[in-house]
């Protein structure tokens, strides 16, 4: 099981893109038309070791607001 690289996560690392007015362009590339929040990535990671997810094996979890599916 692996966690993929998320799409545009709204963290300080993308501030340069936001300063250049590129946030709307980044949002337009995902299904929800919003930047992924860090808490959403943390939630996906939190779920993986739970007993309730024990049937998930060898999967990639896409925490990217649909970026990989939408482009």
C-alpha positions as CSV (number, residue, x, y, z in Angstrom):
1,X,0.0,0.0,0.0
2,X,1.4,3.4,-0.9
3,X,0.3,7.0,-0.7
4,X,0.6,8.9,-3.9
5,X,2.0,12.4,-4.2
6,X,-0.9,14.7,-3.5
7,X,-2.0,17.3,-6.0
8,X,-1.6,21.0,-5.0
9,X,-1.7,21.0,-1.2
10,X,-2.4,24.4,0.3
11,X,0.8,24.8,2.3
12,X,3.4,27.5,2.4
13,X,5.4,25.7,-0.3
14,X,3.0,26.8,-3.0
15,X,2.8,30.4,-1.8
16,X,4.9,31.5,-4.8
17,X,2.3,30.1,-7.2
18,X,-0.4,31.9,-5.3
19,X,1.5,35.2,-5.3
20,X,1.7,34.9,-9.1
21,X,-2.1,34.5,-9.4
22,X,-1.9,30.8,-10.3
23,X,-4.1,29.4,-7.5
24,X,-7.2,29.5,-9.7
25,X,-5.4,27.6,-12.5
26,X,-4.2,25.0,-9.9
27,X,-7.8,24.6,-8.6
28,X,-9.2,24.2,-12.1
29,X,-7.1,21.0,-12.5
30,X,-9.0,19.1,-9.9
31,X,-12.6,17.9,-9.6
32,X,-13.5,19.9,-6.4
33,X,-12.0,23.1,-7.8
34,X,-10.1,23.6,-4.6
35,X,-6.7,23.1,-3.2
36,X,-6.2,20.0,-1.1
37,X,-5.9,20.9,2.6
38,X,-3.0,19.4,4.6
39,X,-5.6,17.9,7.0
40,X,-7.1,15.9,4.1
41,X,-3.8,14.3,3.4
42,X,-3.3,13.6,7.1
43,X,-6.8,12.0,7.3
44,X,-6.0,9.6,4.4
45,X,-2.7,8.6,6.1
46,X,-4.5,8.2,9.5
47,X,-6.9,5.7,8.0
48,X,-4.4,3.3,6.5
49,X,-3.2,1.5,9.7
50,X,-6.7,1.1,11.1
51,X,-8.1,-2.4,11.5
52,X,-11.2,-1.3,9.6
53,X,-9.0,-0.8,6.5
54,X,-7.2,-4.2,6.7
55,X,-8.7,-5.3,3.4
56,X,-6.8,-2.6,1.5
57,X,-3.5,-4.1,0.4
58,X,-1.1,-3.1,-2.3
59,X,-3.2,-0.1,-3.3
60,X,-2.3,3.5,-4.1
61,X,-4.4,6.0,-2.3
62,X,-4.8,9.1,-4.4
63,X,-5.0,12.1,-2.0
64,X,-5.1,14.6,-4.9
65,X,-8.7,16.0,-5.2
66,X,-9.1,14.0,-8.4
67,X,-6.1,15.5,-10.1
68,X,-4.8,12.2,-11.6
69,X,-8.3,11.3,-12.8
70,X,-9.3,14.7,-14.0
71,X,-6.4,15.7,-16.2
